[in-house]
Every structure is written in structure tokens, then in C-alpha cells.
Amino acid sequence: MKKVLVLEDESSIRSFVVINLRRGGYEPIEAETGAQAFEQLRRNPDVKVALLDIMLPDIDGFEVCRRIRAADPHMGIIMLTARTQEMDKVTGLMTGADDYVTKPFSPAELTARVDALYRRVGGDDVEETGELTRGPFKLNTRNRTLEKNGERVKLTQIEYSIIKLFMDNPGKALSREDILNSVWGRDYFGELKIVDVNIRRLRLKIEDDPTSPTFITTVWGYGYKWGF
């Protein structure tokens, strides 16, 4: 059974999420505080996707996200929030989340987001072998890792998919829609801004100077391209 952590302090919302995940073929692992979430992850090391509420009684979901991401760069993380402010969405993504869902959300939307992310982190993609080398970077497509000048760069699975897309298409301008469709899937419900925030996060990890990027450059009014 595919396990998904559900961290939500409101029991009615948590029950709604749990019921729909079970209908979708998942095994929900429930928590209502950050402390409970960490304990559940300790007991269930095979959890591959986490749904995190932002407003919690002990620590906020952003901090939970940071700690999970520091411990496991490969876990899929979706933030659940009732807030609509742009900054909350950006903060969630910059702390390591792969996606966000704003309450209220439909069961179909939630399940589709979890399905898409689980495919990405759960190894459903066809296994590849070999390496891609571009400039100072070496991408190992078997173990899905990146090195820059021989040093490992920790990537989330979404970040890995983005950089692989770029390295497969050196010098080619890719629109935001191209990136969204290739990485998140054509049935993704979200907004294009998720591409920009993930590019920003990726630049912080790989660029010598993120304020003046040379590897992932912006094609103004269109998208991005890989410069090496």
C-alpha cells in the first residue's frame, strides 16, 4: 500500500482527506501536530508523500517541511493551506515543498496532485541508466543524483526532473508551459508560478551567483533555457 502522511489539525478536514486518499488506493498516516508527524515518519520510513497543513498547534507547516526536506530530499511534499496570499505559496515552495493546494479543494484535485507527485517520487518512471554531462555538472540518471565539480548537490525529485529536462535540451528555450507539462504532467491543476519558484530554488543550489544565473537563464516573456 502506498503511504501518505496527512498532517492536519482540524479533524473534519483530516477525515475528508483520509477518506479520499483511501478511495484513491493510498494508506493515510495521520498526524495533528508537527511532533506527531515526525513520530509517524519515524515509525513509517516508507512514506513517500506528505500533505502538510500550515497552521498547526505546535510548530508551523513551513518548519515541518524544512525538517522533512533536510532529512529526506526525495520525499514528495504538498502544502495544504486556507490562505490565499501569494507569499504563503512562495514560502512553502522555497522551504522545500513540491506543490501546494489551497483550501477548499475538491477530492479530484487533491487525488490528482498526490497521484502526480507519487509517480514522480515513487519510481513509476522507466528506469534509465547512464550519465549526462553539461559543463561542470554530471547527472546520474540511474540513482537520480547531480554533481557539480564532483560535489553532490541535494535535489528534490521535482528539481531533479527539471534539471534533467534542461540537460536533455541544452540551449533550447523551454516555455513555462513546456516545463510544467513535462515535470508536473498535463493533467496538473496548478499555476505556472510553481515553475518560477522551483527555478528560483534550483538556482540557489546550482548557480555560482543566483542573482546573475549562467546555467539556467531566463528567456524573458517566455521561459528558461540551459546555458551549458
ABEGO torsion letter per residue (X at the ends): XBBBBBBBABAAAAAAAAAAAAAAGBBBBBBABAAAAAAAAAABAABABBBBBABBAABBAAAAAAAAAAABAABBBBBBBABABAAAAAAAAAAGBABBBBOBBBAAAAAAAAAAAAAAAAGABBBBBEBBBBEABBBBAAAGBBBBGGBBBBBBAAAAAAAAAAAABBGBBBBAAAAAAAAAEAABABBAAAAAAAAAAAAAAABABAABBAABBBBBGAEBBBAX
